Amino acid sequence: MEQSFNPSKNMYFPSKEIIKKANVNDYESLYAKSVKDREGFWAAEARKLDWYKKWEKLLDDSQKPFYRWFTGGKFNIIHNALDRHQKNATRNKLAIIWEGEPGDVRTFSYHALNREVTRFSNVLKAMGARKGEVVTIYMPQIPELVVAMLACAKIGAPHSVVYGGFSVEALAERIEDARSRILLTADGGFRRGKPTQLKKIANEAMQRSATIEVCITVKRTGEECYMENDRDFWYHDLMGMPIANSGCCTEQTDAEDPLFILYTSGTTGKPKGLVHTHAGYAVYTSTTYNYVFDIKPEDRWWCAADPGWITGHSYIVYTPLINGATVMMYEGAPNHPYPNRWWQIIEKYGINILYTSPTAIRGLMRFGASWADRHNLSSLRLLGSVGEPINPEAWKWYYEVIGKSRCPIMDTWWQTETGGFMITPLPIMPLKPGSAAKPFFGNEVAIVDEQGVEVKQGEEGNLIIKNPWPGMARTILGDPHRFVEKYWEKYSKQGWYLAGDSARIDEDGYYWIIGRIDDVIKVSGYRLGSAEIESALVSHPAVSEAAAIGLPDELRGNIIHATVILRQNITASPALAEELKMHVEKEIGPIARPAFVEFAESLPKTRSGKIMRRVLKARALGQETGDLSTLEE
Ligand code: WTA
């Protein structure tokens, strides 16, 4: 049955079927309860998971903003994602259905996945992995990536997954920051019909950062690659050895032991390694998943992100497994070999819920509805969106062409730092295209001005969160000061979390996210920092200074515009601009490649020497440059 639409409010109402299936039937009353007794709410959710030992203190706020949750508890996320399912019917259920870009298919039952993870845990231990030491993972989207993450968690070694689309410098920097001794990678993966060169990039990165002692490589493409004696091992060789056989037990980690580090871009050049922990993260993300996506045992879930980003960590790997869902994974590009690849996958596997990004929707929308119309998409029940504001036009296309006006779209606002959804609709809520709807349970959110005063309804301001929540990042690896400075200093008097986004609230209490207030640029939903791109440019011998800004783009949300000052005696040319674009691609990755490189004599700067990116942006867009009183040059 179709949902109904109220044109005066531009609101879409859920059908009876959706409401009947919903795991939450009344948002307002449960929300009121959850913020009135936040600890009670989270305690009840935490009790739904398995603990080796129950927590002593639910929330320890004695060292704000370094909150600690479930302290005194013994908890391992793997015990919940795999071990406990081995005792019931879930062990025979499909945990993962994976399809490679060339069309190869592999499936894992919960039993089989547990076996792989246990074997690889044994291998990791035999190769010297230790509890508390960061293991870096740099892989394409293949099942071994999931196995590697889960095996690290099982033995209590935090993983640091570096997105497979990143390149040499990005990888080297992250390895070094985490002082990783073990790197898990693959020879490559398939993207648009071509093998990628992951091992080659890994080899270069290992030359730049000397900490890696052991590198384990999965054979995926079969392309030849250089393996160094005593350092490099093949995954399949190690998994075939007797060391893989011993029965590894899941480490009884403390609730607050680190589960993973995930690097994300900030305002300075160095990426921030956000730390997430076993218990709080598991409780928070599994609750959001269960309530927002109404997960049922019969569902087939597809989060079409990459496990290398927080969306993949939370909603491909950990949470669906905790909830015993069946997870779809697809290795390659949405339009390979044709733009119907995703719709074909939904039909072939009977996917019930699709969760993806506005940029992917816009990309597929470009090819027209006929590609989707050729497929039977009637298995879909719910849709989701994440990564950037979804433009109403893309929302409507997704809703009508893919969801056939039957499937509510969960536009979830959250961040690497938050672990899971923070502002989101529920399936029972009326929807407004482009709005992420309302705060999730337990969260008090507001839009405030620079002084912390709530702005008027409809006005733009800073998005803040007033309370701690179990899924929040605990700190930045090795840099607690930066954690305080970046997120908690601005509203330290009130003790609020600064999200770094601007937003507004409408007359119905719906949140509308506008975008970043800092120098973070979202390109195709991927998070990049101006400073990262600038450092990459300056590492080229021809460049003395650079400034990178994001400019709006219909397809990718933003594209990168770089202004470059050359060293003396170097002449600007279109060929050099091209070379600089390639250089950024080689250092950080294809997503960071500037769309424009412009040469200039100087950069607009404040008297304290900060680049005024706002001025560059206004100029590039042909707008007024605004107040220039602080401008030096
Ligand atoms: C943006 C991704 C609007 C936002 C999970 C945030 C969104 C940043 C939405 C975090 C959404 C994420 N609507 N904007 N539904 N979801 N964002 O860390 O600017 O890669 O601060 O986490 O993405 O990006 P990150």
Boltz pocket constraint, residues with backbone or C-beta under 6 A from the ligand:
constraints:
  - pocket:
      binder: B
      contacts: [[A, 264], [A, 309], [A, 310], [A, 311], [A, 385], [A, 386], [A, 387], [A, 388], [A, 389], [A, 390], [A, 411], [A, 412], [A, 413], [A, 414], [A, 415], [A, 416], [A, 417], [A, 423], [A, 436], [A, 499], [A, 500], [A, 501], [A, 513], [A, 515], [A, 516], [A, 522], [A, 525], [A, 526], [A, 527]]
      max_distance: 6.0
